[in-house]
Amino acid sequence: MSDEEYSNVSMQSLNEATKEKLRQTVARIERLEEEKTEVAQQIKDVYAEAKAFGFDVKALRQIIKIRKTDRQEREEQEMVLETYLLALGEI
């Protein structure tokens, strides 16, 4: 069976309710992707405002990353990092 024949059989096997659910799913994903793009732009704008105000954007990004991490996991990572830095004579 060729790809075209398979495609035709597949489309015929989808009932109208299934086709509509597929359309809705695709539309929802597209809408969410659009919202994600808008939110990303808003975040970029906030970082630009912070920079204009004199804040260090790199430090802000690090703070956001740290705050996303579970407190216990973060403390464990910091302990390992401190151990390694001590071993290397960096602190």
Protein Blocks (a to p, Z undefined) as FASTA:
>chain_A
ZZklmmmmmmmmpcfklmmmmmmmmmmmmmmmmmmmmmmmmmmmmmmmmmmnopafklmm
mmmmmmmpcfklmmmmmmmmmmmmmmnopZZ
